Every structure is written in structure tokens, then in C-alpha cells.
Amino acid sequence: MYFEDFVVGQRFSSKTREVTEHDLATFAQLSGDVHPLHTDADYAATTRFGRPVLHGPFGVAVFFGLFHELGLVDESVVALLDTNWRYLRPVHVGDTLRFEMTITRCQRSSSAGQGVVNRHVVLLNQHDERVQEGTTALLVRARDTGVDPEDRAFGTLAWGQALAQRLTTDERFVSATANWDGTLGLRSGEQEVQLRIYRGQVVDVTRRAPHGATFTVEAPELIWTELICAAHNDFVKRTMSGQFDVRGSGYEYLRLTKAVVLLMDNVRTLARGEQA
């Protein structure tokens, strides 16, 4: 798969990998971490785990091995850019691991002919329990042909401009913001774009307005992805459960709650239209 083949919301699942005594011994030797928690069954029995546990980074290694087996980017991969990981449950010898992966961002690189694909990964054991979870970005080659999926890179200027075009022609949104003068921020992970709105019209799209955002709606990339993939616009439910946060003026956000929900309708339509 090349850059253009990836789409926000795509999901991939791997085969399984059984963890063996050899895996534990080899990883301890390779890493140099021979702490008795990993290598001494008698010592491990006195800990909260009750038996030896695999090193945390072993799960990351399993993910990369299983990802390689999928063969998705054998001819297009350029480089791994980052790995942000959480260790949720211990991994033991005898466990069977697999991963589920969601594409959460597709954004062309400043260098021609390549793009960045962000992935959210969940590593599961044989009981379908989450043992590890994280995000990792991959740089892959692009064909430089076909549809550029940049409009689904939440929080970027290109995405904000495409969204602003839709909002300006949405009579419901125009009506809901007809008496408002302010700046609405939208943040996805580390990316943020701000929409300057004056009496129903988006008059500017910028990284940061001169006086900042009146309020900002923010969430991780995965939450934005799940919002566009859901059967209906469940933004309010997600906000009430803490998946979306609001920074800035809570009063102005409450005044514009209807407008924000309509904005999320357009976020979903924009993404789904590009996918189609």
C-alpha cells in the first residue's frame, strides 16, 4: 500500500503470536534486562504478578513483527517516525497476542512523493484483553496520483479550509451562528486549527487567531476517527463521557452547542464524502 491507499478509519487485524519461554529468554539477553522479575520464577512468584512477565517493549516488538507479516508496506515503507505506548496488563509465557490497528491520520509530507500515516494500535491477548495500546506514525512513499486524503487530517489547515467551505453553505450552521462573533478551535492530538466566525460566516481559518480561540474542542485522533465512522453523530454523548474536552469559555460553548453539533455533522460528511 502506498500513501494514497490509506484512509482514515481503515482497520486492520493481525494473525496471532504465542509467547514462548524462548521469547522471554532471548529478549532478556538481547535487551540486557535480566531483572529477576523476568528471569527468576521463584522471585516472580513473590510479586503481584505471581510468575515471570515479559518486558514491556516485547509487546511493541510483537506488534512490528505481526505488522510486517501483513505485507502492507513492504515496497513503500520509508521510515518509522515515532512510537507512543502504554502498558496496560502483563504479558506471560503462554499468552497469545494479536493486534487491531486503526488509521487515524493521512497527511502528505513536506518532501515530495511521500506521506505520513498515523496508526492507533491495540495489542490483545487470548482473552481479548487489552495488554498494550499506543500510536505510531509511519512514513510511506506516495504515487503522487489519485485523491489526496489530506482533508481527513483533522486539525490541519487544509482540513479546516475544506470544513469551512462546507459550513459557509450549511444554512443550519449559518443560522445557529448568526448572532455570534468569535473563534472556534478544533484540536486533534497535536494539531489545531481555529475558525474565525462572524455572524454565520467563517471569515478566516488559521493555526492561531490573534486573540486565541473563544473555546476549543479537542480529542485524540482516534476519537475523531471513531466519530466519523459511527452510525450517527454521537458527539454530545462522547463529550458527556469525557472523550471530547472543551477549553476556554464554557459559557460560549454552551451557547454554541447546537452549532458545534452541526459542525460535527459537516466533519462527518466531509470525511465520508472524501472516502467515497
Secondary structure, DSSP 8 states (H G I E B T S, - for coil): --GGG--TT-EEE---EE--HHHHHHHHHHH----HHHH-HHHHHTSTTSS----HHHHHHHHHHHHHHHTSSTTTEEEEEEEEEEE-S---TT-EEEEEEEEEEEEE-SSTTEEEEEEEEEEE-TT--EEEEEEEEEEEE--S-S--GGGGSTTSHHHHHHHHHHHHT-HHHHHHTTT-EEEEEEEETTEEEEEEEETTEEEEEESS-TT--SEEEEE-HHHHHHHHHSSS--HHHHHHTTSSEEEE-HHHHHHTHHHHHHHHHHHHHHHHHHH-
